[in-house]
Amino acid sequence: MSNCEIENMTDSDLRAACKEAGFKCAPISDFTRKYYKKKLMELQKEPKNQRKTEIEKIEKENFSKDEIEKLSNADFNALLDKYKIKKVPLTGSSKKMLAKKIYLRMNNLEEMEWETDLHEIDE
């Protein structure tokens, strides 16, 4: 995405681009519009390999499920892409569930059948 494209974005496109980049988007006003466009332009200047090295760092440090859950949305989405996990809107509960899946794939583990069926015991 070029700076010209960012400058000509509609409010809905700007909101979508912000979410894709991994930062929360407040209501769009004259002030926030300028701020988000500036943030997106700065993100374009960031080296593309930097995100990849962040992901490699996460894998080398063997993050726990809780640490994965606390990652920024951008890093979290990058891990979802890397491990080919279907993306869903990121909320507290969805991040908790997805962090577990990422952790299992990152460590080449399989989810045990009894872990997935615990809710049936309570019924």
N, C-alpha and C positions, 0 to 999 in steps of 0.2 A: 504494500500500500504506500503510495507516494504522499508527500506533504500536500500536494494539490488536492488529492482525493480526500485527505483528512479535512482540509479546509472547506470542502464542498459537501461534507456529510450532513444529512438530515439528522434531527435529534434522535430518531429511532435507530438510524445507522450508527450514530455516535454511541448510544447506549449499548448496542449489540457489540461494537468493537471494544468498548471498555470491559464488558463482561468476558469477552473472549480473551482479552489481555490479562484478566484475572483480578481486576480491581472493581470494588463496589461503586455503583453509579448513583449519586444523589439525584434528586429532580433536576432536570436541565433548565438552567436560567442563563442569562447573558454571562454572568460570572463563571458558572460551572462549565458552560460550553467552551469558553476560552481555556479554562484549566484542563479539561479533559483532552482537548485538541493538542494542547502543549504536551501533556503526558504521553499521548499516543505518538507524537512526533519524536519525543525523547526516546521512546521505546524502539522506534525505527532505527535510531542511531546506535543502539546497543548491539554489540556483536552477536550474531546469530548463534555462535558456538557457546556463548556464555550460559544460555539456558541448558544446553546439553551437559556442560561441565557441572552445573548445579545438580542435575539429575544423577550424574556419575558420583558426585560427592555424597548424595543421599544414600546411594546403593553401597558405597564403600564403607560408610559409617554405620551401616546396618541399623537403620532407624527402626524404632519400635512402632507398633500400630498407633500409639498415642502421638508420637512425634510426626508420623506421616499425616495424621488427621489435622495437625496444627500448621501444616504447610500452607503457603499462599495458594490461592485458587489457580494461579498460572502454573506453579510447580506441580500442583495436584493434577491439573489437566494434562500436563506433559507426561506425568507418570501413567495416567489413564491411557493416553495415546501409545506410550511405549509398550505397555502390557496388554494392549488391545482389549481394554475393558470399556463396555458401553458407557457413554457419558449420560448423566442425568443432571438436573439442576442441583447445584451444590448447596445443601443445607447442613445443619449440624448432624442430623441423623443420617443423611445420605453419605456425608463424609466419613462418618464412623463406620458404616457398612462397607464403603468402597476402600477405606484405609485397610481394613482387614483383608480384602481381596488383593490389594496391591502388595501388602506384606507377605501373603501366602505365595504369590507369584514371584516376588522379588527373591524369596528364599527357597524357591522350588518345592514348596509344600502343597499338599492337597488338603482341602477341607474335609474333616472327618464327618462321616454320615451322622453321628450322634450330635455334632455341633449344629447341623442344619435342622434337626428334628426336635430340638429342645422345646419349642413352642407347643408341640403336640403332647408332650408329657403334662403340661400345665392344664390342658383342656379336660 
